[in-house]
Amino acid sequence: MLRLCIIGASHVPALADGWARIAGEGGMEGVIPTFFTTSFDLMEVRSGVLTIASERHRSLFAENGATYEVQLNRQDAFVIAGVGRFKDIVTVYDHSRGESHAEPRPGKHVVSDACFEAAVLGLMREDRAGRFARMLRAATQAPIALTSVPMFRSGALTYPKLVRRLSPLREAGDEVPLAGLYRSMRQRLYGDDFTLVDQPPETLQSPAFTRDEYSIGTVPHKGRMLYDTVHMTGEYGALALRRCIDWARTSVAAQAPA
């Protein structure tokens, strides 16, 4: 038996949909997933219980039959979805270039590579998902894996509101080093206390962009249609969840008494 708790905000539904797709497959017998989904700001760990800080939200979850608390000692392993965003690197790159980057465009500040990396690290440290991961790590000795927000969908390279920010990565030849920097920054922040489960390689069109067919596409949001760039389908979720389950089995077995 493998009791696996998957925690996160808006990226958990893809994994839950993925479980619906793979639950009946051979080799999934004995896997018992629990999906705990809400804003990271609302999560808290209290007396060995993962719960929702707001009484009002707990009541709403209970009324709708959703999971609103998890006993940590009844889980074998945990996955936290959405820890780390490539968007943080894009934000810094939008204003500055490191010394090793391609020739900057007019208006871009050239800074040392160390300065560029420090700015990226500063943004990544402010990640609410990362702060929650630290809270959970302090509350349990069980294995914890982190998955990141998926890379931008490749269609974003031609979307009018994003093309100015994203196309220079590829045009300047900086996509590969920036994707590598992102992974190394995640390892630097979390590698000592967590296992980092990478995005399934078959879902990537290139190092910094996800194949369009895995994106949920355009979705209704607050009365208008939103072009979604980082939320993925159940097909993506199935691929990602298989990787998490493989990790959890290996990690739990390694912790078992000889």
C-alpha positions as CSV (number, residue, x, y, z in Angstrom):
1,M,0.0,0.0,0.0
2,L,1.2,3.5,-0.8
3,R,-0.6,6.4,0.8
4,L,0.3,9.5,-1.2
5,C,-0.9,13.0,-0.4
6,I,-0.8,15.5,-3.3
7,I,-1.0,19.1,-2.1
8,G,-1.3,22.3,-4.0
9,A,-3.5,25.0,-5.4
10,S,-4.5,25.4,-9.1
11,H,-2.1,22.7,-10.5
12,V,-3.6,19.8,-8.5
13,P,-6.7,19.4,-10.6
14,A,-4.6,18.2,-13.6
15,L,-3.0,15.5,-11.3
16,A,-6.4,14.5,-9.9
17,D,-7.7,14.2,-13.5
18,G,-4.5,12.2,-14.3
19,W,-5.3,9.8,-11.5
20,A,-8.7,9.1,-12.9
21,R,-7.0,8.2,-16.2
22,I,-4.3,5.8,-14.6
23,A,-6.1,4.4,-11.5
24,G,-7.2,1.3,-13.4
25,E,-3.8,0.5,-14.9
26,G,-1.7,-2.4,-13.8
27,G,0.8,-1.5,-11.1
28,M,-1.5,1.1,-9.5
29,E,-3.1,-1.4,-7.1
30,G,-2.6,-0.3,-3.5
31,V,-1.9,3.3,-4.4
32,I,-4.2,5.5,-2.3
33,P,-4.0,9.2,-3.3
34,T,-5.4,12.1,-1.3
35,F,-5.7,15.4,-3.0
36,F,-5.6,18.5,-0.8
37,T,-6.3,21.6,-2.8
38,T,-6.6,25.2,-1.7
39,S,-4.6,28.4,-1.8
40,F,-1.2,28.0,-0.1
41,D,-2.0,31.1,2.0
42,L,-4.9,29.1,3.6
43,M,-2.9,26.0,4.5
44,E,-1.5,25.4,7.9
45,V,-0.1,22.5,9.9
46,R,-1.5,22.2,13.4
47,S,-0.8,19.4,15.9
48,G,0.2,17.0,13.1
49,V,-2.8,17.8,10.9
50,L,-2.7,19.6,7.6
51,T,-5.7,21.8,7.5
52,I,-7.3,25.1,6.2
53,A,-6.7,28.1,8.4
54,S,-10.1,29.7,7.8
55,E,-13.1,28.3,9.6
56,R,-15.3,29.6,6.8
57,H,-13.3,27.8,4.2
58,R,-13.2,24.6,6.2
59,S,-17.0,24.6,6.4
60,L,-17.3,25.2,2.7
61,F,-15.0,22.3,2.0
62,A,-16.9,20.0,4.4
63,E,-20.2,21.0,2.8
64,N,-18.9,20.1,-0.7
65,G,-17.3,16.8,0.4
66,A,-13.8,18.1,-0.3
67,T,-10.7,17.2,1.8
68,Y,-10.1,19.9,4.4
69,E,-7.7,18.1,6.7
70,V,-5.1,15.4,6.5
71,Q,-3.4,13.5,9.3
72,L,0.2,13.7,8.4
73,N,1.2,10.4,10.2
74,R,-1.4,8.5,8.0
75,Q,0.5,9.4,4.8
76,D,3.6,7.6,3.5
77,A,4.8,10.4,1.3
78,F,3.8,13.9,0.0
79,V,3.9,15.7,-3.3
80,I,3.6,19.5,-3.3
81,A,2.6,20.8,-6.8
82,G,3.6,24.2,-8.1
83,V,6.8,25.0,-6.2
84,G,8.9,27.1,-8.5
85,R,8.0,29.3,-11.5
86,F,10.0,29.9,-14.6
87,K,8.1,33.2,-14.7
88,D,10.5,34.5,-12.0
89,I,13.4,34.2,-14.4
90,V,11.4,35.8,-17.2
91,T,10.6,38.7,-14.8
92,V,14.3,39.4,-14.2
93,Y,15.3,38.8,-17.8
94,D,12.6,41.2,-18.9
95,H,14.6,44.1,-17.3
96,S,18.2,42.9,-17.2
97,R,20.8,40.7,-18.8
98,G,23.6,38.9,-17.2
99,E,27.1,39.3,-18.5
100,S,27.0,35.8,-20.1
101,H,23.7,36.4,-21.9
102,A,23.3,37.5,-25.5
103,E,23.7,41.2,-26.5
104,P,21.1,43.1,-24.6
105,R,18.4,45.1,-26.3
106,P,18.1,48.8,-25.8
107,G,16.7,49.6,-22.4
108,K,18.0,46.4,-20.7
109,H,20.4,46.7,-17.9
110,V,23.6,44.6,-18.0
111,V,24.5,43.2,-14.6
112,S,26.9,40.6,-13.4
113,D,25.8,37.0,-13.6
114,A,26.0,36.8,-9.8
115,C,23.6,39.8,-9.6
116,F,21.2,38.3,-12.1
117,E,21.1,35.0,-10.2
118,A,20.7,36.8,-6.8
119,A,17.6,38.6,-8.2
120,V,16.1,35.3,-9.4
121,L,16.8,33.6,-6.1
122,G,15.2,36.5,-4.3
123,L,12.0,36.1,-6.2
124,M,12.0,32.4,-5.9
125,R,12.4,32.6,-2.1
126,E,9.1,34.7,-1.9
127,D,7.2,31.8,-3.5
128,R,4.2,31.0,-1.2
129,A,4.3,27.3,-2.3
130,G,8.0,27.2,-1.2
131,R,7.2,28.7,2.2
132,F,4.5,26.1,2.7
133,A,6.9,23.3,1.7
134,R,9.2,24.5,4.5
135,M,6.3,24.4,7.0
136,L,5.4,20.8,6.0
137,R,9.0,19.7,6.1
138,A,9.3,20.8,9.7
139,A,6.1,18.9,10.6
140,T,6.9,15.4,9.1
141,Q,9.9,13.1,8.4
142,A,8.0,11.5,5.5
143,P,9.5,11.9,2.0
144,I,8.4,15.1,0.2
145,A,8.7,15.7,-3.5
146,L,8.2,19.1,-5.2
147,T,6.9,19.6,-8.7
148,S,7.2,23.0,-10.3
149,V,4.7,25.1,-12.2
150,P,4.9,23.7,-15.8
151,M,6.9,25.7,-18.3
152,F,4.9,28.2,-20.5
153,R,2.9,26.6,-23.3
154,S,4.7,27.1,-26.6
155,G,1.8,29.0,-28.0
156,A,2.6,31.8,-25.7
157,L,5.5,32.7,-28.0
158,T,3.0,34.1,-30.5
159,Y,0.4,35.4,-28.1
160,P,0.3,39.2,-28.5
161,K,0.4,40.0,-24.7
162,L,3.4,37.7,-24.1
163,V,5.4,37.6,-27.2
164,R,7.4,40.7,-26.2
165,R,8.5,39.0,-23.0
166,L,9.1,35.5,-24.1
167,S,10.3,35.6,-27.7
168,P,13.7,37.2,-26.8
169,L,14.6,34.1,-24.8
170,R,14.6,32.1,-28.0
171,E,15.7,34.8,-30.4
172,A,18.8,35.7,-28.4
173,G,19.8,32.1,-27.7
174,D,19.3,32.4,-24.0
175,E,16.5,29.8,-23.6
176,V,18.8,26.9,-22.8
177,P,21.0,28.6,-20.2
178,L,18.0,30.2,-18.5
179,A,16.2,26.9,-18.3
180,G,19.3,25.4,-16.8
181,L,19.6,28.3,-14.3
182,Y,16.0,27.8,-13.2
183,R,16.6,24.1,-12.4
184,S,19.9,24.9,-10.6
185,M,18.2,27.6,-8.5
186,R,15.4,25.2,-7.5
187,Q,18.1,22.6,-6.5
188,R,19.9,25.3,-4.5
189,L,16.8,26.3,-2.7
190,Y,15.2,22.9,-2.1
191,G,17.6,20.1,-3.0
192,D,18.8,19.4,0.6
193,D,15.4,18.8,2.1
194,F,13.2,17.7,-0.8
195,T,13.2,15.6,-4.0
196,L,12.6,17.6,-7.1
197,V,10.5,15.8,-9.6
198,D,11.0,17.3,-13.1
199,Q,8.4,18.1,-15.6
200,P,7.9,15.0,-17.8
201,P,10.4,15.4,-20.7
202,E,7.9,14.2,-23.3
203,T,5.7,17.2,-22.5
204,L,8.4,19.7,-23.4
205,Q,8.7,21.2,-26.9
206,S,12.0,22.8,-25.8
207,P,13.8,23.4,-22.5
208,A,11.6,26.4,-21.5
209,F,8.3,25.6,-23.3
210,T,5.6,23.0,-22.9
211,R,4.0,21.4,-26.0
212,D,0.7,23.1,-26.7
213,E,-1.4,19.9,-26.8
214,Y,-0.9,19.6,-23.0
215,S,-2.3,23.0,-22.2
216,I,-5.9,23.5,-21.1
217,G,-6.0,26.4,-23.6
218,T,-8.4,29.3,-23.3
219,V,-10.7,29.1,-20.3
220,P,-13.5,31.3,-18.8
221,H,-12.4,33.5,-16.0
222,K,-14.4,36.2,-14.2
223,G,-16.7,36.7,-17.2
224,R,-14.1,36.7,-19.9
225,M,-11.9,34.2,-21.7
226,L,-8.4,33.8,-20.4
227,Y,-5.5,32.6,-22.4
228,D,-3.9,30.2,-19.9
229,T,-0.2,29.6,-20.3
230,V,0.8,27.2,-17.4
231,H,-2.2,25.0,-16.5
232,M,-2.3,21.6,-18.1
233,T,-4.6,18.8,-19.0
234,G,-5.3,15.5,-17.3
235,E,-3.1,13.8,-19.9
236,Y,-0.2,15.9,-18.6
237,G,-1.3,15.2,-15.1
238,A,-1.2,11.4,-15.7
239,L,2.4,11.6,-17.0
240,A,3.4,13.8,-14.0
241,L,1.6,11.7,-11.5
242,R,3.3,8.4,-12.7
243,R,6.7,10.0,-12.1
244,C,5.6,11.1,-8.6
245,I,4.3,7.6,-7.8
246,D,7.5,6.0,-9.0
247,W,9.5,8.4,-6.8
248,A,7.2,7.7,-3.8
249,R,7.5,4.0,-4.0
250,T,11.3,4.2,-4.2
251,S,11.5,6.7,-1.3
252,V,9.2,4.8,1.0
253,A,10.9,1.5,0.3
254,A,14.3,3.1,1.1
255,Q,13.0,4.3,4.5
256,A,11.5,0.9,5.5
257,P,13.4,-1.1,8.1
258,A,15.7,-3.7,6.7
